[in-house]
């Protein structure tokens, strides 16, 4: 029986040195990267392009839902 995958979301992306951790999470078969939360519109658009296919939410609460 396979173990359930850890669901991982990233909150407060303002420092932008999360490229490595996000890519590592996306590459790991035991982890399901479920999204990023960023309230800044411009940064959110950048992240959506940078991490294609990974949802980017406006708040942590939205990500948690």
PDB file of N, CA, C and O in Angstrom:
ATOM      1  N   UNK A   1       0.841  -1.182   0.000  1.00  0.00           N
ATOM      2  CA  UNK A   1       0.000   0.000   0.000  1.00  0.00           C
ATOM      3  C   UNK A   1       0.891   1.251   0.000  1.00  0.00           C
ATOM      4  O   UNK A   1       1.803   1.374   0.817  1.00  0.00           O
ATOM      5  N   UNK A   2       0.620   2.144  -0.896  1.00  0.00           N
ATOM      6  CA  UNK A   2       1.402   3.379  -1.007  1.00  0.00           C
ATOM      7  C   UNK A   2       1.031   4.356   0.105  1.00  0.00           C
ATOM      8  O   UNK A   2      -0.131   4.458   0.497  1.00  0.00           O
ATOM      9  N   UNK A   3       2.019   5.059   0.599  1.00  0.00           N
ATOM     10  CA  UNK A   3       1.775   6.094   1.599  1.00  0.00           C
ATOM     11  C   UNK A   3       1.146   7.306   0.933  1.00  0.00           C
ATOM     12  O   UNK A   3       1.435   7.587  -0.230  1.00  0.00           O
ATOM     13  N   UNK A   4       0.285   8.035   1.654  1.00  0.00           N
ATOM     14  CA  UNK A   4      -0.278   9.257   1.065  1.00  0.00           C
ATOM     15  C   UNK A   4       0.817  10.295   0.855  1.00  0.00           C
ATOM     16  O   UNK A   4       1.778  10.377   1.621  1.00  0.00           O
ATOM     17  N   UNK A   5       0.651  11.072  -0.185  1.00  0.00           N
ATOM     18  CA  UNK A   5       1.625  12.126  -0.481  1.00  0.00           C
ATOM     19  C   UNK A   5       1.402  13.318   0.439  1.00  0.00           C
ATOM     20  O   UNK A   5       0.267  13.657   0.773  1.00  0.00           O
ATOM     21  N   UNK A   6       2.491  13.942   0.839  1.00  0.00           N
ATOM     22  CA  UNK A   6       2.440  15.170   1.633  1.00  0.00           C
ATOM     23  C   UNK A   6       2.010  16.302   0.718  1.00  0.00           C
ATOM     24  O   UNK A   6       2.628  16.511  -0.326  1.00  0.00           O
ATOM     25  N   UNK A   7       0.972  17.034   1.079  1.00  0.00           N
ATOM     26  CA  UNK A   7       0.514  18.188   0.304  1.00  0.00           C
ATOM     27  C   UNK A   7       1.202  19.424   0.869  1.00  0.00           C
ATOM     28  O   UNK A   7       1.094  19.718   2.060  1.00  0.00           O
ATOM     29  N   UNK A   8       1.909  20.145   0.002  1.00  0.00           N
ATOM     30  CA  UNK A   8       2.742  21.257   0.444  1.00  0.00           C
ATOM     31  C   UNK A   8       2.377  22.525  -0.315  1.00  0.00           C
ATOM     32  O   UNK A   8       2.353  22.541  -1.546  1.00  0.00           O
ATOM     33  N   UNK A   9       2.091  23.596   0.438  1.00  0.00           N
ATOM     34  CA  UNK A   9       1.838  24.903  -0.139  1.00  0.00           C
ATOM     35  C   UNK A   9       2.862  25.901   0.379  1.00  0.00           C
ATOM     36  O   UNK A   9       3.402  25.737   1.473  1.00  0.00           O
ATOM     37  N   UNK A  10       3.125  26.926  -0.406  1.00  0.00           N
ATOM     38  CA  UNK A  10       4.121  27.941  -0.058  1.00  0.00           C
ATOM     39  C   UNK A  10       3.422  29.267   0.184  1.00  0.00           C
ATOM     40  O   UNK A  10       2.648  29.730  -0.654  1.00  0.00           O
ATOM     41  N   UNK A  11       3.699  29.882   1.341  1.00  0.00           N
ATOM     42  CA  UNK A  11       3.044  31.131   1.739  1.00  0.00           C
ATOM     43  C   UNK A  11       4.108  32.210   1.926  1.00  0.00           C
ATOM     44  O   UNK A  11       5.187  31.947   2.456  1.00  0.00           O
ATOM     45  N   UNK A  12       3.793  33.419   1.489  1.00  0.00           N
ATOM     46  CA  UNK A  12       4.671  34.576   1.617  1.00  0.00           C
ATOM     47  C   UNK A  12       5.937  34.382   0.803  1.00  0.00           C
ATOM     48  O   UNK A  12       6.985  34.002   1.324  1.00  0.00           O
ATOM     49  N   UNK A  13       5.815  34.649  -0.463  1.00  0.00           N
ATOM     50  CA  UNK A  13       6.881  34.380  -1.418  1.00  0.00           C
ATOM     51  C   UNK A  13       7.723  35.617  -1.717  1.00  0.00           C
ATOM     52  O   UNK A  13       8.451  35.625  -2.710  1.00  0.00           O
ATOM     53  N   UNK A  14       7.650  36.647  -0.906  1.00  0.00           N
ATOM     54  CA  UNK A  14       8.283  37.930  -1.202  1.00  0.00           C
ATOM     55  C   UNK A  14       9.795  37.851  -1.409  1.00  0.00           C
ATOM     56  O   UNK A  14      10.347  38.679  -2.134  1.00  0.00           O
ATOM     57  N   UNK A  15      10.470  36.903  -0.808  1.00  0.00           N
ATOM     58  CA  UNK A  15      11.928  36.858  -0.924  1.00  0.00           C
ATOM     59  C   UNK A  15      12.423  36.204  -2.205  1.00  0.00           C
ATOM     60  O   UNK A  15      13.582  36.380  -2.580  1.00  0.00           O
ATOM     61  N   UNK A  16      11.575  35.465  -2.869  1.00  0.00           N
ATOM     62  CA  UNK A  16      11.855  34.855  -4.171  1.00  0.00           C
ATOM     63  C   UNK A  16      12.992  33.839  -4.201  1.00  0.00           C
ATOM     64  O   UNK A  16      13.344  33.368  -5.282  1.00  0.00           O
ATOM     65  N   UNK A  17      13.577  33.484  -3.065  1.00  0.00           N
ATOM     66  CA  UNK A  17      14.559  32.408  -3.131  1.00  0.00           C
ATOM     67  C   UNK A  17      13.873  31.080  -2.818  1.00  0.00           C
ATOM     68  O   UNK A  17      14.400  30.247  -2.081  1.00  0.00           O
ATOM     69  N   UNK A  18      12.696  30.908  -3.391  1.00  0.00           N
ATOM     70  CA  UNK A  18      11.959  29.678  -3.210  1.00  0.00           C
ATOM     71  C   UNK A  18      11.989  28.805  -4.452  1.00  0.00           C
ATOM     72  O   UNK A  18      11.371  27.740  -4.474  1.00  0.00           O
ATOM     73  N   UNK A  19      12.699  29.240  -5.488  1.00  0.00           N
ATOM     74  CA  UNK A  19      12.751  28.442  -6.722  1.00  0.00           C
ATOM     75  C   UNK A  19      13.241  27.031  -6.422  1.00  0.00           C
ATOM     76  O   UNK A  19      12.640  26.063  -6.887  1.00  0.00           O
ATOM     77  N   UNK A  20      14.309  26.897  -5.664  1.00  0.00           N
ATOM     78  CA  UNK A  20      14.852  25.574  -5.330  1.00  0.00           C
ATOM     79  C   UNK A  20      13.872  24.717  -4.543  1.00  0.00           C
ATOM     80  O   UNK A  20      13.603  23.583  -4.937  1.00  0.00           O
ATOM     81  N   UNK A  21      13.328  25.231  -3.433  1.00  0.00           N
ATOM     82  CA  UNK A  21      12.376  24.428  -2.665  1.00  0.00           C
ATOM     83  C   UNK A  21      11.118  24.047  -3.463  1.00  0.00           C
ATOM     84  O   UNK A  21      10.632  22.923  -3.341  1.00  0.00           O
ATOM     85  N   UNK A  22      10.596  24.958  -4.266  1.00  0.00           N
ATOM     86  CA  UNK A  22       9.403  24.642  -5.058  1.00  0.00           C
ATOM     87  C   UNK A  22       9.739  23.562  -6.082  1.00  0.00           C
ATOM     88  O   UNK A  22       8.986  22.599  -6.232  1.00  0.00           O
ATOM     89  N   UNK A  23      10.849  23.709  -6.782  1.00  0.00           N
ATOM     90  CA  UNK A  23      11.222  22.708  -7.785  1.00  0.00           C
ATOM     91  C   UNK A  23      11.497  21.363  -7.132  1.00  0.00           C
ATOM     92  O   UNK A  23      11.116  20.324  -7.670  1.00  0.00           O
ATOM     93  N   UNK A  24      12.153  21.371  -5.977  1.00  0.00           N
ATOM     94  CA  UNK A  24      12.411  20.118  -5.259  1.00  0.00           C
ATOM     95  C   UNK A  24      11.109  19.441  -4.862  1.00  0.00           C
ATOM     96  O   UNK A  24      10.979  18.223  -4.983  1.00  0.00           O
ATOM     97  N   UNK A  25      10.148  20.221  -4.391  1.00  0.00           N
ATOM     98  CA  UNK A  25       8.845  19.660  -4.018  1.00  0.00           C
ATOM     99  C   UNK A  25       8.142  19.079  -5.239  1.00  0.00           C
ATOM    100  O   UNK A  25       7.544  18.005  -5.161  1.00  0.00           O
ATOM    101  N   UNK A  26       8.211  19.783  -6.364  1.00  0.00           N
ATOM    102  CA  UNK A  26       7.561  19.301  -7.584  1.00  0.00           C
ATOM    103  C   UNK A  26       8.222  18.030  -8.118  1.00  0.00           C
ATOM    104  O   UNK A  26       7.560  17.207  -8.749  1.00  0.00           O
ATOM    105  N   UNK A  27       9.508  17.867  -7.871  1.00  0.00           N
ATOM    106  CA  UNK A  27      10.243  16.697  -8.360  1.00  0.00           C
ATOM    107  C   UNK A  27      10.134  15.484  -7.442  1.00  0.00           C
ATOM    108  O   UNK A  27      10.418  14.364  -7.865  1.00  0.00           O
ATOM    109  N   UNK A  28       9.733  15.690  -6.213  1.00  0.00           N
ATOM    110  CA  UNK A  28       9.697  14.611  -5.217  1.00  0.00           C
ATOM    111  C   UNK A  28       8.400  13.810  -5.332  1.00  0.00           C
ATOM    112  O   UNK A  28       7.316  14.386  -5.235  1.00  0.00           O
ATOM    113  N   UNK A  29       8.488  12.497  -5.538  1.00  0.00           N
ATOM    114  CA  UNK A  29       7.269  11.691  -5.684  1.00  0.00           C
ATOM    115  C   UNK A  29       6.427  11.589  -4.409  1.00  0.00           C
ATOM    116  O   UNK A  29       5.250  11.237  -4.478  1.00  0.00           O
ATOM    117  N   UNK A  30       7.015  11.891  -3.247  1.00  0.00           N
ATOM    118  CA  UNK A  30       6.270  11.818  -1.988  1.00  0.00           C
ATOM    119  C   UNK A  30       5.534  13.117  -1.656  1.00  0.00           C
ATOM    120  O   UNK A  30       4.799  13.179  -0.671  1.00  0.00           O
ATOM    121  N   UNK A  31       5.727  14.151  -2.474  1.00  0.00           N
ATOM    122  CA  UNK A  31       5.141  15.470  -2.200  1.00  0.00           C
ATOM    123  C   UNK A  31       4.250  15.902  -3.361  1.00  0.00           C
ATOM    124  O   UNK A  31       4.587  15.709  -4.529  1.00  0.00           O
ATOM    125  N   UNK A  32       3.119  16.483  -3.016  1.00  0.00           N
ATOM    126  CA  UNK A  32       2.247  17.130  -3.992  1.00  0.00           C
ATOM    127  C   UNK A  32       2.282  18.635  -3.712  1.00  0.00           C
ATOM    128  O   UNK A  32       1.696  19.096  -2.732  1.00  0.00           O
ATOM    129  N   UNK A  33       2.957  19.390  -4.557  1.00  0.00           N
ATOM    130  CA  UNK A  33       2.980  20.854  -4.411  1.00  0.00           C
ATOM    131  C   UNK A  33       1.612  21.364  -4.861  1.00  0.00           C
ATOM    132  O   UNK A  33       1.220  21.179  -6.013  1.00  0.00           O
ATOM    133  N   UNK A  34       0.884  22.011  -3.937  1.00  0.00           N
ATOM    134  CA  UNK A  34      -0.502  22.392  -4.223  1.00  0.00           C
ATOM    135  C   UNK A  34      -0.679  23.857  -4.558  1.00  0.00           C
ATOM    136  O   UNK A  34      -1.754  24.243  -5.018  1.00  0.00           O
ATOM    137  N   UNK A  35       0.340  24.701  -4.345  1.00  0.00           N
ATOM    138  CA  UNK A  35       0.196  26.093  -4.731  1.00  0.00           C
ATOM    139  C   UNK A  35       1.054  27.043  -3.921  1.00  0.00           C
ATOM    140  O   UNK A  35       1.770  26.665  -2.994  1.00  0.00           O
ATOM    141  N   UNK A  36       0.942  28.294  -4.322  1.00  0.00           N
ATOM    142  CA  UNK A  36       1.649  29.404  -3.690  1.00  0.00           C
ATOM    143  C   UNK A  36       0.616  30.446  -3.280  1.00  0.00           C
ATOM    144  O   UNK A  36      -0.421  30.583  -3.929  1.00  0.00           O
ATOM    145  N   UNK A  37       0.893  31.176  -2.215  1.00  0.00           N
ATOM    146  CA  UNK A  37       0.021  32.277  -1.793  1.00  0.00           C
ATOM    147  C   UNK A  37       0.830  33.565  -1.800  1.00  0.00           C
ATOM    148  O   UNK A  37       1.872  33.662  -1.152  1.00  0.00           O
ATOM    149  N   UNK A  38       0.337  34.551  -2.539  1.00  0.00           N
ATOM    150  CA  UNK A  38       1.031  35.838  -2.634  1.00  0.00           C
ATOM    151  C   UNK A  38       0.010  36.950  -2.861  1.00  0.00           C
ATOM    152  O   UNK A  38      -0.682  36.944  -3.879  1.00  0.00           O
ATOM    153  N   UNK A  39      -0.100  37.913  -1.929  1.00  0.00           N
ATOM    154  CA  UNK A  39      -1.105  38.975  -2.073  1.00  0.00           C
ATOM    155  C   UNK A  39      -0.768  40.037  -3.117  1.00  0.00           C
ATOM    156  O   UNK A  39      -1.674  40.698  -3.623  1.00  0.00           O
ATOM    157  N   UNK A  40       0.508  40.219  -3.453  1.00  0.00           N
ATOM    158  CA  UNK A  40       0.908  41.251  -4.410  1.00  0.00           C
ATOM    159  C   UNK A  40       0.570  40.814  -5.841  1.00  0.00           C
ATOM    160  O   UNK A  40       1.015  39.759  -6.293  1.00  0.00           O
ATOM    161  N   UNK A  41      -0.219  41.631  -6.549  1.00  0.00           N
ATOM    162  CA  UNK A  41      -0.672  41.278  -7.898  1.00  0.00           C
ATOM    163  C   UNK A  41       0.476  41.035  -8.870  1.00  0.00           C
ATOM    164  O   UNK A  41       0.479  40.031  -9.583  1.00  0.00           O
ATOM    165  N   UNK A  42       1.442  41.932  -8.908  1.00  0.00           N
ATOM    166  CA  UNK A  42       2.556  41.799  -9.834  1.00  0.00           C
ATOM    167  C   UNK A  42       3.396  40.565  -9.558  1.00  0.00           C
ATOM    168  O   UNK A  42       3.773  39.839 -10.478  1.00  0.00           O
ATOM    169  N   UNK A  43       3.684  40.333  -8.293  1.00  0.00           N
ATOM    170  CA  UNK A  43       4.474  39.169  -7.907  1.00  0.00           C
ATOM    171  C   UNK A  43       3.697  37.887  -8.185  1.00  0.00           C
ATOM    172  O   UNK A  43       4.271  36.887  -8.616  1.00  0.00           O
ATOM    173  N   UNK A  44       2.398  37.921  -7.939  1.00  0.00           N
ATOM    174  CA  UNK A  44       1.560  36.758  -8.212  1.00  0.00           C
ATOM    175  C   UNK A  44       1.590  36.402  -9.708  1.00  0.00           C
ATOM    176  O   UNK A  44       1.661  35.225 -10.060  1.00  0.00           O
ATOM    177  N   UNK A  45       1.537  37.401 -10.577  1.00  0.00           N
ATOM    178  CA  UNK A  45       1.603  37.155 -12.018  1.00  0.00           C
ATOM    179  C   UNK A  45       2.971  36.580 -12.405  1.00  0.00           C
ATOM    180  O   UNK A  45       3.055  35.662 -13.221  1.00  0.00           O
ATOM    181  N   UNK A  46       4.031  37.122 -11.818  1.00  0.00           N
ATOM    182  CA  UNK A  46       5.371  36.607 -12.069  1.00  0.00           C
ATOM    183  C   UNK A  46       5.466  35.139 -11.660  1.00  0.00           C
ATOM    184  O   UNK A  46       5.983  34.313 -12.412  1.00  0.00           O
ATOM    185  N   UNK A  47       4.966  34.817 -10.469  1.00  0.00           N
ATOM    186  CA  UNK A  47       5.036  33.450  -9.964  1.00  0.00           C
ATOM    187  C   UNK A  47       4.231  32.487 -10.832  1.00  0.00           C
ATOM    188  O   UNK A  47       4.644  31.346 -11.038  1.00  0.00           O
ATOM    189  N   UNK A  48       3.092  32.936 -11.340  1.00  0.00           N
ATOM    190  CA  UNK A  48       2.277  32.092 -12.209  1.00  0.00           C
ATOM    191  C   UNK A  48       3.048  31.730 -13.483  1.00  0.00           C
ATOM    192  O   UNK A  48       2.929  30.615 -13.990  1.00  0.00           O
ATOM    193  N   UNK A  49       3.829  32.670 -13.990  1.00  0.00           N
ATOM    194  CA  UNK A  49       4.662  32.387 -15.173  1.00  0.00           C
ATOM    195  C   UNK A  49       5.862  31.517 -14.804  1.00  0.00           C
ATOM    196  O   UNK A  49       6.210  30.581 -15.524  1.00  0.00           O
ATOM    197  N   UNK A  50       6.482  31.838 -13.683  1.00  0.00           N
ATOM    198  CA  UNK A  50       7.693  31.136 -13.249  1.00  0.00           C
ATOM    199  C   UNK A  50       7.423  29.669 -12.915  1.00  0.00           C
ATOM    200  O   UNK A  50       8.236  28.797 -13.222  1.00  0.00           O
ATOM    201  N   UNK A  51       6.284  29.405 -12.290  1.00  0.00           N
ATOM    202  CA  UNK A  51       5.935  28.048 -11.854  1.00  0.00           C
ATOM    203  C   UNK A  51       4.690  27.587 -12.601  1.00  0.00           C
ATOM    204  O   UNK A  51       3.643  27.343 -12.000  1.00  0.00           O
ATOM    205  N   UNK A  52       4.817  27.476 -13.890  1.00  0.00           N
ATOM    206  CA  UNK A  52       3.716  27.095 -14.770  1.00  0.00           C
ATOM    207  C   UNK A  52       3.007  25.834 -14.259  1.00  0.00           C
ATOM    208  O   UNK A  52       3.643  24.825 -13.956  1.00  0.00           O
ATOM    209  N   UNK A  53       1.704  25.920 -14.176  1.00  0.00           N
ATOM    210  CA  UNK A  53       0.910  24.781 -13.747  1.00  0.00           C
ATOM    211  C   UNK A  53       0.677  24.692 -12.252  1.00  0.00           C
ATOM    212  O   UNK A  53      -0.139  23.885 -11.806  1.00  0.00           O
ATOM    213  N   UNK A  54       1.376  25.501 -11.468  1.00  0.00           N
ATOM    214  CA  UNK A  54       1.186  25.513 -10.017  1.00  0.00           C
ATOM    215  C   UNK A  54       0.270  26.682  -9.675  1.00  0.00           C
ATOM    216  O   UNK A  54       0.608  27.827  -9.976  1.00  0.00           O
ATOM    217  N   UNK A  55      -0.876  26.426  -9.057  1.00  0.00           N
ATOM    218  CA  UNK A  55      -1.797  27.522  -8.748  1.00  0.00           C
ATOM    219  C   UNK A  55      -1.166  28.562  -7.830  1.00  0.00           C
ATOM    220  O   UNK A  55      -0.403  28.228  -6.924  1.00  0.00           O
ATOM    221  N   UNK A  56      -1.497  29.828  -8.076  1.00  0.00           N
ATOM    222  CA  UNK A  56      -1.019  30.933  -7.249  1.00  0.00           C
ATOM    223  C   UNK A  56      -2.246  31.668  -6.712  1.00  0.00           C
ATOM    224  O   UNK A  56      -3.045  32.201  -7.481  1.00  0.00           O
ATOM    225  N   UNK A  57      -2.387  31.691  -5.396  1.00  0.00           N
ATOM    226  CA  UNK A  57      -3.557  32.251  -4.733  1.00  0.00           C
ATOM    227  C   UNK A  57      -3.247  33.620  -4.135  1.00  0.00           C
ATOM    228  O   UNK A  57      -2.086  33.974  -3.933  1.00  0.00           O
ATOM    229  N   UNK A  58      -4.301  34.385  -3.856  1.00  0.00           N
ATOM    230  CA  UNK A  58      -4.129  35.731  -3.311  1.00  0.00           C
ATOM    231  C   UNK A  58      -3.886  35.743  -1.810  1.00  0.00           C
ATOM    232  O   UNK A  58      -3.423  36.751  -1.275  1.00  0.00           O
ATOM    233  N   UNK A  59      -4.184  34.653  -1.120  1.00  0.00           N
ATOM    234  CA  UNK A  59      -4.005  34.618   0.339  1.00  0.00           C
ATOM    235  C   UNK A  59      -3.752  33.192   0.799  1.00  0.00           C
ATOM    236  O   UNK A  59      -4.050  32.225   0.097  1.00  0.00           O
ATOM    237  N   UNK A  60      -3.198  33.091   1.993  1.00  0.00           N
ATOM    238  CA  UNK A  60      -2.984  31.773   2.594  1.00  0.00           C
ATOM    239  C   UNK A  60      -4.309  31.067   2.822  1.00  0.00           C
ATOM    240  O   UNK A  60      -4.406  29.855   2.631  1.00  0.00           O
ATOM    241  N   UNK A  61      -5.337  31.813   3.229  1.00  0.00           N
ATOM    242  CA  UNK A  61      -6.648  31.200   3.464  1.00  0.00           C
ATOM    243  C   UNK A  61      -7.196  30.565   2.186  1.00  0.00           C
ATOM    244  O   UNK A  61      -7.766  29.474   2.213  1.00  0.00           O
ATOM    245  N   UNK A  62      -7.014  31.266   1.070  1.00  0.00           N
ATOM    246  CA  UNK A  62      -7.469  30.713  -0.208  1.00  0.00           C
ATOM    247  C   UNK A  62      -6.682  29.450  -0.563  1.00  0.00           C
ATOM    248  O   UNK A  62      -7.262  28.476  -1.043  1.00  0.00           O
ATOM    249  N   UNK A  63      -5.384  29.458  -0.335  1.00  0.00           N
ATOM    250  CA  UNK A  63      -4.559  28.278  -0.575  1.00  0.00           C
ATOM    251  C   UNK A  63      -5.018  27.122   0.308  1.00  0.00           C
ATOM    252  O   UNK A  63      -5.125  25.994  -0.173  1.00  0.00           O
ATOM    253  N   UNK A  64      -5.291  27.372   1.581  1.00  0.00           N
ATOM    254  CA  UNK A  64      -5.687  26.327   2.502  1.00  0.00           C
ATOM    255  C   UNK A  64      -7.027  25.705   2.126  1.00  0.00           C
ATOM    256  O   UNK A  64      -7.251  24.514   2.338  1.00  0.00           O
ATOM    257  N   UNK A  65      -7.920  26.528   1.562  1.00  0.00           N
ATOM    258  CA  UNK A  65      -9.227  25.990   1.135  1.00  0.00           C
ATOM    259  C   UNK A  65      -9.039  25.018  -0.008  1.00  0.00           C
ATOM    260  O   UNK A  65     -10.014  24.458  -0.510  1.00  0.00           O
TER     261      UNK A  65
END
